Amino acid sequence: MDTCVLDPVVQEKRILYLDYLLLADESEEVVKEYIYDGEMFTICQDGICIGVALFTFLANQIVELKNIAIVEEYRGRGVGKQVVMEAYKLYQSKGLQKMIVGTANSSIANIAFYQKVGFRMVEIKKDFFKKYPTPIFENGIRALDMVMFEKDLTE
């Protein structure tokens, strides 16, 4: 697999990557609430942008993987894993203690992915997706609850 490069995205250019963010979070309204928070990176391979990752910062030295999206033709090639592993190293070096991420109860592939890259399930936020303007369905399941995962960065 080719190495992917994470390039920081400055605040003024983030809106240019809205379509990528919408691959992972279907509500434009919700994405626009966090698009300018934290740190955002493009995911590039061979000079081509194939996705984005956005991280926000919470209290108690916690970083949240708020959005990671990779275009469909590059999924399943280890790119997401590489991005998450790079993020672990980056935020560990900055002294952060924990990384968290949430995904919908209906996102079966994401639930498996986060566990494969070292996250552990820690919480269910019931009815989280009921506030979305349009119901989301994946794998024949309505997205209602947010499954939260965490990874200890001090290990």
N, CA, C and O atoms as a GROMACS GRO file, in nm:
protein
  620
    1MET      N    1   0.085  -0.119   0.000
    1MET     CA    2   0.000   0.000   0.000
    1MET      C    3   0.088   0.124   0.000
    1MET      O    4   0.189   0.130   0.070
    2ASP      N    5   0.049   0.221  -0.079
    2ASP     CA    6   0.121   0.348  -0.081
    2ASP      C    7   0.098   0.421   0.051
    2ASP      O    8  -0.007   0.407   0.114
    3THR      N    9   0.198   0.498   0.090
    3THR     CA   10   0.185   0.577   0.211
    3THR      C   11   0.091   0.693   0.185
    3THR      O   12   0.097   0.757   0.080
    4CYS      N   13   0.005   0.720   0.281
    4CYS     CA   14  -0.081   0.837   0.267
    4CYS      C   15  -0.023   0.950   0.350
    4CYS      O   16   0.047   0.927   0.449
    5VAL      N   17  -0.052   1.069   0.308
    5VAL     CA   18   0.002   1.188   0.373
    5VAL      C   19  -0.114   1.267   0.433
    5VAL      O   20  -0.217   1.286   0.370
    6LEU      N   21  -0.094   1.312   0.557
    6LEU     CA   22  -0.193   1.397   0.623
    6LEU      C   23  -0.144   1.541   0.614
    6LEU      O   24  -0.038   1.575   0.668
    7ASP      N   25  -0.220   1.625   0.545
    7ASP     CA   26  -0.185   1.766   0.532
    7ASP      C   27  -0.287   1.850   0.606
    7ASP      O   28  -0.407   1.835   0.584
    8PRO      N   29  -0.240   1.940   0.695
    8PRO     CA   30  -0.335   2.027   0.767
    8PRO      C   31  -0.413   2.116   0.670
    8PRO      O   32  -0.360   2.160   0.567
    9VAL      N   33  -0.539   2.143   0.704
    9VAL     CA   34  -0.624   2.231   0.625
    9VAL      C   35  -0.650   2.357   0.707
    9VAL      O   36  -0.698   2.348   0.820
   10VAL      N   37  -0.619   2.473   0.651
   10VAL     CA   38  -0.642   2.599   0.721
   10VAL      C   39  -0.792   2.627   0.727
   10VAL      O   40  -0.868   2.583   0.641
   11GLN      N   41  -0.833   2.702   0.830
   11GLN     CA   42  -0.974   2.734   0.854
   11GLN      C   43  -1.047   2.780   0.727
   11GLN      O   44  -1.155   2.732   0.696
   12GLU      N   45  -0.986   2.875   0.655
   12GLU     CA   46  -1.053   2.937   0.540
   12GLU      C   47  -1.083   2.838   0.428
   12GLU      O   48  -1.171   2.863   0.346
   13LYS      N   49  -1.011   2.728   0.423
   13LYS     CA   50  -1.029   2.632   0.312
   13LYS      C   51  -1.114   2.511   0.350
   13LYS      O   52  -1.142   2.426   0.265
   14ARG      N   53  -1.155   2.501   0.475
   14ARG     CA   54  -1.226   2.380   0.519
   14ARG      C   55  -1.355   2.356   0.443
   14ARG      O   56  -1.388   2.241   0.413
   15ILE      N   57  -1.427   2.460   0.413
   15ILE     CA   58  -1.556   2.444   0.343
   15ILE      C   59  -1.538   2.377   0.207
   15ILE      O   60  -1.631   2.315   0.155
   16LEU      N   61  -1.419   2.388   0.149
   16LEU     CA   62  -1.390   2.324   0.020
   16LEU      C   63  -1.395   2.171   0.032
   16LEU      O   64  -1.409   2.101  -0.069
   17TYR      N   65  -1.385   2.121   0.153
   17TYR     CA   66  -1.384   1.975   0.176
   17TYR      C   67  -1.515   1.924   0.234
   17TYR      O   68  -1.522   1.811   0.283
   18LEU      N   69  -1.618   2.007   0.228
   18LEU     CA   70  -1.749   1.969   0.282
   18LEU      C   71  -1.800   1.838   0.222
   18LEU      O   72  -1.852   1.754   0.295
   19ASP      N   73  -1.785   1.820   0.092
   19ASP     CA   74  -1.836   1.698   0.028
   19ASP      C   75  -1.770   1.572   0.084
   19ASP      O   76  -1.834   1.468   0.096
   20TYR      N   77  -1.642   1.583   0.119
   20TYR     CA   78  -1.574   1.468   0.181
   20TYR      C   79  -1.634   1.440   0.318
   20TYR      O   80  -1.666   1.326   0.350
   21LEU      N   81  -1.650   1.545   0.399
   21LEU     CA   82  -1.705   1.527   0.534
   21LEU      C   83  -1.845   1.465   0.529
   21LEU      O   84  -1.883   1.388   0.617
   22LEU      N   85  -1.919   1.500   0.425
   22LEU     CA   86  -2.056   1.446   0.411
   22LEU      C   87  -2.058   1.298   0.376
   22LEU      O   88  -2.162   1.233   0.386
   23LEU      N   89  -1.944   1.243   0.334
   23LEU     CA   90  -1.937   1.098   0.311
   23LEU      C   91  -1.952   1.022   0.442
   23LEU      O   92  -2.002   0.910   0.444
   24ALA      N   93  -1.908   1.084   0.552
   24ALA     CA   94  -1.911   1.018   0.683
   24ALA      C   95  -2.023   1.068   0.773
   24ALA      O   96  -2.060   1.000   0.869
   25ASP      N   97  -2.076   1.184   0.743
   25ASP     CA   98  -2.183   1.243   0.825
   25ASP      C   99  -2.281   1.306   0.727
   25ASP      O  100  -2.252   1.410   0.667
   26GLU      N  101  -2.397   1.243   0.710
   26GLU     CA  102  -2.489   1.280   0.603
   26GLU      C  103  -2.559   1.415   0.620
   26GLU      O  104  -2.619   1.465   0.526
   27SER      N  105  -2.552   1.473   0.738
   27SER     CA  106  -2.624   1.597   0.762
   27SER      C  107  -2.532   1.718   0.744
   27SER      O  108  -2.443   1.741   0.826
   28GLU      N  109  -2.556   1.794   0.638
   28GLU     CA  110  -2.478   1.915   0.612
   28GLU      C  111  -2.492   2.013   0.729
   28GLU      O  112  -2.396   2.080   0.768
   29GLU      N  113  -2.612   2.021   0.782
   29GLU     CA  114  -2.641   2.109   0.895
   29GLU      C  115  -2.551   2.075   1.015
   29GLU      O  116  -2.495   2.164   1.079
   30VAL      N  117  -2.539   1.945   1.045
   30VAL     CA  118  -2.457   1.900   1.158
   30VAL      C  119  -2.309   1.922   1.129
   30VAL      O  120  -2.235   1.970   1.216
   31VAL      N  121  -2.264   1.887   1.008
   31VAL     CA  122  -2.122   1.905   0.972
   31VAL      C  123  -2.082   2.051   0.985
   31VAL      O  124  -1.972   2.082   1.033
   32LYS      N  125  -2.169   2.141   0.942
   32LYS     CA  126  -2.136   2.284   0.949
   32LYS      C  127  -2.124   2.335   1.092
   32LYS      O  128  -2.067   2.441   1.116
   33GLU      N  129  -2.178   2.258   1.188
   33GLU     CA  130  -2.165   2.296   1.329
   33GLU      C  131  -2.023   2.271   1.381
   33GLU      O  132  -1.980   2.335   1.477
   34TYR      N  133  -1.948   2.177   1.318
   34TYR     CA  134  -1.814   2.145   1.369
   34TYR      C  135  -1.701   2.160   1.268
   34TYR      O  136  -1.585   2.138   1.303
   35ILE      N  137  -1.731   2.196   1.145
   35ILE     CA  138  -1.629   2.200   1.040
   35ILE      C  139  -1.510   2.291   1.074
   35ILE      O  140  -1.398   2.267   1.028
   36TYR      N  141  -1.533   2.396   1.153
   36TYR     CA  142  -1.425   2.490   1.186
   36TYR      C  143  -1.362   2.463   1.322
   36TYR      O  144  -1.279   2.542   1.368
   37ASP      N  145  -1.400   2.354   1.388
   37ASP     CA  146  -1.344   2.318   1.518
   37ASP      C  147  -1.217   2.234   1.500
   37ASP      O  148  -1.200   2.168   1.397
   38GLY      N  149  -1.130   2.237   1.599
   38GLY     CA  150  -1.017   2.145   1.605
   38GLY      C  151  -0.919   2.154   1.490
   38GLY      O  152  -0.891   2.262   1.437
   39GLU      N  153  -0.868   2.037   1.451
   39GLU     CA  154  -0.769   2.027   1.343
   39GLU      C  155  -0.825   1.937   1.234
   39GLU      O  156  -0.881   1.830   1.261
   40MET      N  157  -0.807   1.982   1.110
   40MET     CA  158  -0.855   1.905   0.996
   40MET      C  159  -0.737   1.876   0.904
   40MET      O  160  -0.649   1.960   0.885
   41PHE      N  161  -0.737   1.756   0.848
   41PHE     CA  162  -0.630   1.714   0.758
   41PHE      C  163  -0.691   1.655   0.632
   41PHE      O  164  -0.795   1.590   0.636
   42THR      N  165  -0.624   1.679   0.518
   42THR     CA  166  -0.660   1.603   0.399
   42THR      C  167  -0.579   1.474   0.403
   42THR      O  168  -0.470   1.469   0.460
   43ILE      N  169  -0.634   1.371   0.344
   43ILE     CA  170  -0.567   1.242   0.331
   43ILE      C  171  -0.531   1.230   0.184
   43ILE      O  172  -0.619   1.218   0.098
   44CYS      N  173  -0.402   1.232   0.155
   44CYS     CA  174  -0.358   1.230   0.016
   44CYS      C  175  -0.273   1.107  -0.012
   44CYS      O  176  -0.197   1.061   0.072
   45GLN      N  177  -0.289   1.056  -0.133
   45GLN     CA  178  -0.208   0.944  -0.178
   45GLN      C  179  -0.167   0.973  -0.322
   45GLN      O  180  -0.250   1.002  -0.407
   46ASP      N  181  -0.038   0.964  -0.348
   46ASP     CA  182   0.016   0.995  -0.481
   46ASP      C  183  -0.029   1.133  -0.530
   46ASP      O  184  -0.059   1.152  -0.647
   47GLY      N  185  -0.034   1.229  -0.436
   47GLY     CA  186  -0.071   1.365  -0.471
   47GLY      C  187  -0.219   1.390  -0.492
   47GLY      O  188  -0.259   1.500  -0.529
   48ILE      N  189  -0.300   1.289  -0.470
   48ILE     CA  190  -0.445   1.301  -0.490
   48ILE      C  191  -0.513   1.301  -0.354
   48ILE      O  192  -0.482   1.218  -0.268
   49CYS      N  193  -0.607   1.393  -0.334
   49CYS     CA  194  -0.685   1.396  -0.210
   49CYS      C  195  -0.790   1.284  -0.218
   49CYS      O  196  -0.874   1.282  -0.307
   50ILE      N  197  -0.782   1.193  -0.120
   50ILE     CA  198  -0.875   1.079  -0.120
   50ILE      C  199  -0.965   1.080   0.003
   50ILE      O  200  -1.047   0.990   0.021
   51GLY      N  201  -0.950   1.184   0.088
   51GLY     CA  202  -1.035   1.191   0.205
   51GLY      C  203  -0.992   1.300   0.301
   51GLY      O  204  -0.901   1.378   0.273
   52VAL      N  205  -1.060   1.305   0.414
   52VAL     CA  206  -1.030   1.403   0.519
   52VAL      C  207  -1.048   1.339   0.656
   52VAL      O  208  -1.118   1.238   0.671
   53ALA      N  209  -0.983   1.400   0.754
   53ALA     CA  210  -1.003   1.361   0.893
   53ALA      C  211  -1.009   1.488   0.976
   53ALA      O  212  -0.929   1.580   0.954
   54LEU      N  213  -1.103   1.495   1.070
   54LEU     CA  214  -1.119   1.612   1.153
   54LEU      C  215  -1.118   1.568   1.299
   54LEU      O  216  -1.191   1.477   1.339
   55PHE      N  217  -1.035   1.634   1.378
   55PHE     CA  218  -1.019   1.603   1.520
   55PHE      C  219  -1.055   1.725   1.602
   55PHE      O  220  -1.015   1.837   1.570
   56THR      N  221  -1.132   1.704   1.709
   56THR     CA  222  -1.165   1.815   1.800
   56THR      C  223  -1.109   1.781   1.937
   56THR      O  224  -1.078   1.666   1.968
   57PHE      N  225  -1.096   1.884   2.019
   57PHE     CA  226  -1.032   1.866   2.150
   57PHE      C  227  -1.132   1.893   2.262
   57PHE      O  228  -1.205   1.992   2.260
   58LEU      N  229  -1.133   1.802   2.359
   58LEU     CA  230  -1.224   1.810   2.472
   58LEU      C  231  -1.142   1.831   2.600
   58LEU      O  232  -1.019   1.834   2.595
   59ALA      N  233  -1.210   1.844   2.710
   59ALA     CA  234  -1.143   1.860   2.840
   59ALA      C  235  -1.065   1.733   2.875
   59ALA      O  236  -1.083   1.629   2.811
   60ASN      N  237  -0.980   1.742   2.974
   60ASN     CA  238  -0.907   1.626   3.028
   60ASN      C  239  -0.816   1.557   2.926
   60ASN      O  240  -0.804   1.435   2.926
   61GLN      N  241  -0.754   1.637   2.838
   61GLN     CA  242  -0.656   1.582   2.742
   61GLN      C  243  -0.716   1.476   2.650
   61GLN      O  244  -0.651   1.375   2.620
   62ILE      N  245  -0.839   1.500   2.606
   62ILE     CA  246  -0.908   1.405   2.517
   62ILE      C  247  -0.922   1.467   2.378
   62ILE      O  248  -0.961   1.583   2.364
   63VAL      N  249  -0.888   1.388   2.276
   63VAL     CA  250  -0.908   1.428   2.138
   63VAL      C  251  -1.018   1.337   2.081
   63VAL      O  252  -1.021   1.217   2.107
   64GLU      N  253  -1.107   1.398   2.002
   64GLU     CA  254  -1.214   1.320   1.939
   64GLU      C  255  -1.192   1.315   1.789
   64GLU      O  256  -1.172   1.418   1.724
   65LEU      N  257  -1.195   1.195   1.734
   65LEU     CA  258  -1.196   1.178   1.590
   65LEU      C  259  -1.340   1.207   1.549
   65LEU      O  260  -1.427   1.119   1.556
   66LYS      N  261  -1.365   1.329   1.506
   66LYS     CA  262  -1.501   1.377   1.481
   66LYS      C  263  -1.552   1.329   1.346
   66LYS      O  264  -1.672   1.302   1.330
   67ASN      N  265  -1.461   1.317   1.249
   67ASN     CA  266  -1.503   1.277   1.114
   67ASN      C  267  -1.381   1.222   1.041
   67ASN      O  268  -1.276   1.286   1.038
   68ILE      N  269  -1.396   1.106   0.984
   68ILE     CA  270  -1.296   1.052   0.893
   68ILE      C  271  -1.371   0.997   0.773
   68ILE      O  272  -1.463   0.917   0.787
   69ALA      N  273  -1.331   1.043   0.655
   69ALA     CA  274  -1.400   1.002   0.534
   69ALA      C  275  -1.297   0.975   0.425
   69ALA      O  276  -1.208   1.055   0.400
   70ILE      N  277  -1.312   0.861   0.362
   70ILE     CA  278  -1.223   0.822   0.253
   70ILE      C  279  -1.313   0.786   0.135
   70ILE      O  280  -1.412   0.716   0.151
   71VAL      N  281  -1.277   0.836   0.016
   71VAL     CA  282  -1.360   0.807  -0.101
   71VAL      C  283  -1.369   0.656  -0.121
   71VAL      O  284  -1.275   0.581  -0.092
   72GLU      N  285  -1.482   0.614  -0.172
   72GLU     CA  286  -1.515   0.472  -0.177
   72GLU      C  287  -1.410   0.384  -0.243
   72GLU      O  288  -1.379   0.276  -0.194
   73GLU      N  289  -1.353   0.431  -0.354
   73GLU     CA  290  -1.257   0.346  -0.426
   73GLU      C  291  -1.127   0.321  -0.349
   73GLU      O  292  -1.049   0.233  -0.388
   74TYR      N  293  -1.102   0.396  -0.242
   74TYR     CA  294  -0.981   0.376  -0.161
   74TYR      C  295  -1.010   0.306  -0.028
   74TYR      O  296  -0.918   0.281   0.050
   75ARG      N  297  -1.135   0.274  -0.003
   75ARG     CA  298  -1.170   0.205   0.122
   75ARG      C  299  -1.127   0.059   0.114
   75ARG      O  300  -1.120   0.000   0.007
   76GLY      N  301  -1.099   0.002   0.231
   76GLY     CA  302  -1.061  -0.139   0.236
   76GLY      C  303  -0.917  -0.165   0.197
   76GLY      O  304  -0.878  -0.280   0.178
   77ARG      N  305  -0.837  -0.060   0.184
   77ARG     CA  306  -0.696  -0.074   0.144
   77ARG      C  307  -0.599  -0.040   0.258
   77ARG      O  308  -0.478  -0.031   0.236
   78GLY      N  309  -0.652  -0.021   0.378
   78GLY     CA  310  -0.565   0.009   0.491
   78GLY      C  311  -0.539   0.157   0.513
   78GLY      O  312  -0.464   0.193   0.604
   79VAL      N  313  -0.599   0.242   0.432
   79VAL     CA  314  -0.576   0.387   0.444
   79VAL      C  315  -0.631   0.438   0.577
   79VAL      O  316  -0.562   0.512   0.648
   80GLY      N  317  -0.753   0.401   0.610
   80GLY     CA  318  -0.814   0.447   0.735
   80GLY      C  319  -0.732   0.405   0.855
   80GLY      O  320  -0.711   0.483   0.947
   81LYS      N  321  -0.685   0.282   0.853
   81LYS     CA  322  -0.601   0.232   0.963
   81LYS      C  323  -0.474   0.315   0.973
   81LYS      O  324  -0.433   0.353   1.083
   82GLN      N  325  -0.411   0.342   0.861
   82GLN     CA  326  -0.288   0.421   0.860
   82GLN      C  327  -0.313   0.561   0.917
   82GLN      O  328  -0.233   0.612   0.995
   83VAL      N  329  -0.424   0.622   0.878
   83VAL     CA  330  -0.458   0.756   0.928
   83VAL      C  331  -0.477   0.754   1.079
   83VAL      O  332  -0.424   0.839   1.150
   84VAL      N  333  -0.553   0.656   1.129
   84VAL     CA  334  -0.578   0.648   1.273
   84VAL      C  335  -0.448   0.623   1.349
   84VAL      O  336  -0.426   0.683   1.455
   85MET      N  337  -0.362   0.537   1.297
   85MET     CA  338  -0.234   0.509   1.365
   85MET      C  339  -0.146   0.635   1.368
   85MET      O  340  -0.081   0.662   1.469
   86GLU      N  341  -0.145   0.711   1.259
   86GLU     CA  342  -0.070   0.838   1.256
   86GLU      C  343  -0.127   0.937   1.357
   86GLU      O  344  -0.053   1.008   1.425
   87ALA      N  345  -0.259   0.940   1.366
   87ALA     CA  346  -0.325   1.030   1.461
   87ALA      C  347  -0.291   0.991   1.605
   87ALA      O  348  -0.267   1.077   1.689
   88TYR      N  349  -0.288   0.860   1.633
   88TYR     CA  350  -0.249   0.814   1.766
   88TYR      C  351  -0.112   0.872   1.802
   88TYR      O  352  -0.094   0.930   1.908
   89LYS      N  353  -0.016   0.855   1.709
   89LYS     CA  354   0.121   0.902   1.735
   89LYS      C  355   0.125   1.053   1.751
   89LYS      O  356   0.190   1.104   1.842
   90LEU      N  357   0.057   1.124   1.663
   90LEU     CA  358   0.056   1.271   1.666
   90LEU      C  359   0.004   1.322   1.800
   90LEU      O  360   0.069   1.404   1.865
   91TYR      N  361  -0.112   1.275   1.840
   91TYR     CA  362  -0.175   1.328   1.961
   91TYR      C  363  -0.110   1.274   2.089
   91TYR      O  364  -0.116   1.338   2.194
   92GLN      N  365  -0.051   1.157   2.080
   92GLN     CA  366   0.026   1.104   2.192
   92GLN      C  367   0.148   1.195   2.214
   92GLN      O  368   0.182   1.227   2.328
   93SER      N  369   0.214   1.236   2.105
   93SER     CA  370   0.332   1.321   2.115
   93SER      C  371   0.297   1.460   2.168
   93SER      O  372   0.383   1.530   2.221
   94LYS      N  373   0.170   1.500   2.153
   94LYS     CA  374   0.125   1.629   2.205
   94LYS      C  375   0.075   1.618   2.349
   94LYS      O  376   0.025   1.714   2.407
   95GLY      N  377   0.089   1.498   2.407
   95GLY     CA  378   0.053   1.479   2.547
   95GLY      C  379  -0.093   1.450   2.574
   95GLY      O  380  -0.136   1.454   2.690
   96LEU      N  381  -0.171   1.421   2.470
   96LEU     CA  382  -0.311   1.388   2.494
   96LEU      C  383  -0.322   1.247   2.551
   96LEU      O  384  -0.240   1.160   2.521
   97GLN      N  385  -0.422   1.226   2.634
   97GLN     CA  386  -0.436   1.101   2.710
   97GLN      C  387  -0.524   0.996   2.642
   97GLN      O  388  -0.502   0.876   2.656
   98LYS      N  389  -0.625   1.044   2.568
   98LYS     CA  390  -0.727   0.952   2.518
   98LYS      C  391  -0.782   1.005   2.386
   98LYS      O  392  -0.794   1.126   2.367
   99MET      N  393  -0.816   0.912   2.295
   99MET     CA  394  -0.887   0.948   2.173
   99MET      C  395  -1.022   0.879   2.178
   99MET      O  396  -1.033   0.762   2.214
  100ILE      N  397  -1.126   0.954   2.142
  100ILE     CA  398  -1.260   0.896   2.138
  100ILE      C  399  -1.316   0.911   1.996
  100ILE      O  400  -1.271   0.996   1.919
  101VAL      N  401  -1.414   0.829   1.965
  101VAL     CA  402  -1.483   0.836   1.837
  101VAL      C  403  -1.621   0.775   1.856
  101VAL      O  404  -1.639   0.685   1.938
  102GLY      N  405  -1.717   0.825   1.782
  102GLY     CA  406  -1.852   0.770   1.788
  102GLY      C  407  -1.901   0.737   1.649
  102GLY      O  408  -1.862   0.802   1.552
  103THR      N  409  -1.986   0.638   1.640
  103THR     CA  410  -2.046   0.602   1.513
  103THR      C  411  -2.188   0.551   1.538
  103THR      O  412  -2.222   0.514   1.651
  104ALA      N  413  -2.266   0.548   1.436
  104ALA     CA  414  -2.406   0.506   1.449
  104ALA      C  415  -2.417   0.357   1.475
  104ALA      O  416  -2.335   0.278   1.430
  105ASN      N  417  -2.520   0.320   1.549
  105ASN     CA  418  -2.549   0.179   1.575
  105ASN      C  419  -2.568   0.101   1.445
  105ASN      O  420  -2.549  -0.020   1.442
  106SER      N  421  -2.604   0.169   1.338
  106SER     CA  422  -2.629   0.106   1.208
  106SER      C  423  -2.503   0.093   1.122
  106SER      O  424  -2.506   0.028   1.018
  107SER      N  425  -2.393   0.154   1.166
  107SER     CA  426  -2.269   0.154   1.088
  107SER      C  427  -2.184   0.032   1.123
  107SER      O  428  -2.082   0.043   1.191
  108ILE      N  429  -2.228  -0.082   1.077
  108ILE     CA  430  -2.166  -0.210   1.114
  108ILE      C  431  -2.017  -0.212   1.077
  108ILE      O  432  -1.934  -0.255   1.158
  109ALA      N  433  -1.982  -0.168   0.957
  109ALA     CA  434  -1.842  -0.168   0.914
  109ALA      C  435  -1.757  -0.076   1.002
  109ALA      O  436  -1.644  -0.111   1.036
  110ASN      N  437  -1.811   0.039   1.038
  110ASN     CA  438  -1.736   0.132   1.125
  110ASN      C  439  -1.714   0.072   1.263
  110ASN      O  440  -1.606   0.086   1.320
  111ILE      N  441  -1.816   0.007   1.317
  111ILE     CA  442  -1.804  -0.055   1.449
  111ILE      C  443  -1.691  -0.158   1.448
  111ILE      O  444  -1.612  -0.165   1.542
  112ALA      N  445  -1.683  -0.236   1.342
  112ALA     CA  446  -1.576  -0.335   1.330
  112ALA      C  447  -1.440  -0.265   1.312
  112ALA      O  448  -1.342  -0.302   1.377
  113PHE      N  449  -1.436  -0.164   1.225
  113PHE     CA  450  -1.311  -0.092   1.198
  113PHE      C  451  -1.251  -0.033   1.324
  113PHE      O  452  -1.132  -0.052   1.351
  114TYR      N  453  -1.330   0.038   1.402
  114TYR     CA  454  -1.276   0.104   1.521
  114TYR      C  455  -1.219   0.002   1.620
  114TYR      O  456  -1.120   0.030   1.687
  115GLN      N  457  -1.281  -0.114   1.631
  115GLN     CA  458  -1.227  -0.216   1.720
  115GLN      C  459  -1.097  -0.274   1.665
  115GLN      O  460  -1.004  -0.302   1.741
  116LYS      N  461  -1.090  -0.291   1.533
  116LYS     CA  462  -0.968  -0.344   1.471
  116LYS      C  463  -0.848  -0.253   1.491
  116LYS      O  464  -0.734  -0.300   1.499
  117VAL      N  465  -0.872  -0.121   1.500
  117VAL     CA  466  -0.760  -0.027   1.516
  117VAL      C  467  -0.735   0.010   1.661
  117VAL      O  468  -0.663   0.106   1.690
  118GLY      N  469  -0.795  -0.065   1.755
  118GLY     CA  470  -0.758  -0.050   1.894
  118GLY      C  471  -0.854   0.025   1.985
  118GLY      O  472  -0.827   0.040   2.104
  119PHE      N  473  -0.966   0.071   1.931
  119PHE     CA  474  -1.066   0.138   2.016
  119PHE      C  475  -1.147   0.033   2.092
  119PHE      O  476  -1.162  -0.080   2.046
  120ARG      N  477  -1.199   0.073   2.208
  120ARG     CA  478  -1.288  -0.011   2.288
  120ARG      C  479  -1.422   0.060   2.306
  120ARG      O  480  -1.426   0.182   2.325
  121MET      N  481  -1.531  -0.015   2.299
  121MET     CA  482  -1.664   0.043   2.323
  121MET      C  483  -1.674   0.087   2.468
  121MET      O  484  -1.634   0.015   2.559
  122VAL      N  485  -1.730   0.207   2.488
  122VAL     CA  486  -1.741   0.256   2.626
  122VAL      C  487  -1.879   0.310   2.661
  122VAL      O  488  -1.912   0.322   2.780
  123GLU      N  489  -1.960   0.344   2.562
  123GLU     CA  490  -2.087   0.410   2.594
  123GLU      C  491  -2.182   0.405   2.474
  123GLU      O  492  -2.138   0.396   2.359
  124ILE      N  493  -2.310   0.410   2.503
  124ILE     CA  494  -2.413   0.424   2.401
  124ILE      C  495  -2.488   0.554   2.431
  124ILE      O  496  -2.540   0.572   2.541
  125LYS      N  497  -2.492   0.645   2.333
  125LYS     CA  498  -2.571   0.768   2.350
  125LYS      C  499  -2.704   0.745   2.280
  125LYS      O  500  -2.717   0.758   2.158
  126LYS      N  501  -2.803   0.709   2.360
  126LYS     CA  502  -2.935   0.675   2.306
  126LYS      C  503  -3.000   0.794   2.238
  126LYS      O  504  -2.994   0.907   2.285
  127ASP      N  505  -3.062   0.764   2.125
  127ASP     CA  506  -3.140   0.861   2.046
  127ASP      C  507  -3.058   0.978   1.990
  127ASP      O  508  -3.114   1.080   1.951
  128PHE      N  509  -2.926   0.965   1.985
  128PHE     CA  510  -2.839   1.071   1.935
  128PHE      C  511  -2.881   1.118   1.795
  128PHE      O  512  -2.884   1.238   1.768
  129PHE      N  513  -2.912   1.023   1.707
  129PHE     CA  514  -2.942   1.057   1.568
  129PHE      C  515  -3.087   1.099   1.544
  129PHE      O  516  -3.123   1.135   1.432
  130LYS      N  517  -3.171   1.095   1.647
  130LYS     CA  518  -3.308   1.142   1.632
  130LYS      C  519  -3.313   1.291   1.604
  130LYS      O  520  -3.409   1.340   1.546
  131LYS      N  521  -3.208   1.365   1.646
  131LYS     CA  522  -3.205   1.510   1.624
  131LYS      C  523  -3.168   1.546   1.480
  131LYS      O  524  -3.181   1.662   1.440
  132TYR      N  525  -3.121   1.448   1.403
  132TYR     CA  526  -3.086   1.476   1.264
  132TYR      C  527  -3.212   1.510   1.185
  132TYR      O  528  -3.317   1.450   1.208
  133PRO      N  529  -3.201   1.605   1.093
  133PRO     CA  530  -3.320   1.650   1.019
  133PRO      C  531  -3.387   1.540   0.936
  133PRO      O  532  -3.508   1.540   0.918
  134THR      N  533  -3.307   1.445   0.885
  134THR     CA  534  -3.360   1.336   0.803
  134THR      C  535  -3.313   1.204   0.862
  134THR      O  536  -3.195   1.190   0.894
  135PRO      N  537  -3.403   1.107   0.877
  135PRO     CA  538  -3.359   0.976   0.929
  135PRO      C  539  -3.252   0.913   0.839
  135PRO      O  540  -3.257   0.926   0.717
  136ILE      N  541  -3.156   0.845   0.901
  136ILE     CA  542  -3.048   0.778   0.829
  136ILE      C  543  -3.068   0.628   0.843
  136ILE      O  544  -3.093   0.578   0.953
  137PHE      N  545  -3.056   0.556   0.732
  137PHE     CA  546  -3.064   0.410   0.733
  137PHE      C  547  -2.938   0.353   0.670
  137PHE      O  548  -2.896   0.398   0.563
  138GLU      N  549  -2.878   0.253   0.735
  138GLU     CA  550  -2.764   0.180   0.680
  138GLU      C  551  -2.787   0.033   0.710
  138GLU      O  552  -2.836  -0.002   0.817
  139ASN      N  553  -2.752  -0.051   0.616
  139ASN     CA  554  -2.764  -0.195   0.637
  139ASN      C  555  -2.906  -0.234   0.680
  139ASN      O  556  -2.924  -0.332   0.753
  140GLY      N  557  -3.006  -0.158   0.635
  140GLY     CA  558  -3.144  -0.187   0.672
  140GLY      C  559  -3.178  -0.152   0.815
  140GLY      O  560  -3.283  -0.192   0.866
  141ILE      N  561  -3.090  -0.076   0.883
  141ILE     CA  562  -3.108  -0.039   1.024
  141ILE      C  563  -3.116   0.113   1.033
  141ILE      O  564  -3.036   0.183   0.971
  142ARG      N  565  -3.211   0.164   1.110
  142ARG     CA  566  -3.216   0.309   1.131
  142ARG      C  567  -3.110   0.350   1.232
  142ARG      O  568  -3.096   0.289   1.338
  143ALA      N  569  -3.035   0.454   1.198
  143ALA     CA  570  -2.937   0.511   1.290
  143ALA      C  571  -3.013   0.588   1.397
  143ALA      O  572  -3.075   0.690   1.369
  144LEU      N  573  -3.007   0.538   1.519
  144LEU     CA  574  -3.073   0.604   1.632
  144LEU      C  575  -2.971   0.639   1.740
  144LEU      O  576  -2.971   0.750   1.793
  145ASP      N  577  -2.885   0.543   1.773
  145ASP     CA  578  -2.793   0.559   1.885
  145ASP      C  579  -2.649   0.576   1.837
  145ASP      O  580  -2.610   0.524   1.732
  146MET      N  581  -2.572   0.650   1.915
  146MET     CA  582  -2.429   0.668   1.888
  146MET      C  583  -2.352   0.570   1.976
  146MET      O  584  -2.368   0.569   2.098
  147VAL      N  585  -2.270   0.488   1.913
  147VAL     CA  586  -2.182   0.395   1.986
  147VAL      C  587  -2.048   0.467   2.003
  147VAL      O  588  -1.984   0.503   1.905
  148MET      N  589  -2.007   0.486   2.129
  148MET     CA  590  -1.883   0.558   2.157
  148MET      C  591  -1.770   0.460   2.187
  148MET      O  592  -1.788   0.359   2.254
  149PHE      N  593  -1.652   0.494   2.135
  149PHE     CA  594  -1.531   0.414   2.154
  149PHE      C  595  -1.422   0.504   2.210
  149PHE      O  596  -1.426   0.626   2.195
  150GLU      N  597  -1.324   0.443   2.276
  150GLU     CA  598  -1.209   0.520   2.321
  150GLU      C  599  -1.082   0.438   2.308
  150GLU      O  600  -1.084   0.315   2.309
  151LYS      N  601  -0.971   0.510   2.297
  151LYS     CA  602  -0.838   0.449   2.290
  151LYS      C  603  -0.748   0.525   2.386
  151LYS      O  604  -0.737   0.647   2.378
  152ASP      N  605  -0.684   0.451   2.476
  152ASP     CA  606  -0.591   0.511   2.572
  152ASP      C  607  -0.461   0.543   2.496
  152ASP      O  608  -0.399   0.453   2.439
  153LEU      N  609  -0.420   0.669   2.496
  153LEU     CA  610  -0.299   0.710   2.424
  153LEU      C  611  -0.176   0.707   2.514
  153LEU      O  612  -0.067   0.741   2.470
  154THR      N  613  -0.193   0.666   2.640
  154THR     CA  614  -0.078   0.663   2.731
  154THR      C  615  -0.009   0.527   2.730
  154THR      O  616   0.096   0.509   2.791
  155GLU      N  617  -0.067   0.431   2.659
  155GLU     CA  618  -0.010   0.294   2.655
  155GLU      C  619   0.115   0.291   2.571
  155GLU      O  620   0.176   0.186   2.556
   0.00000   0.00000   0.00000
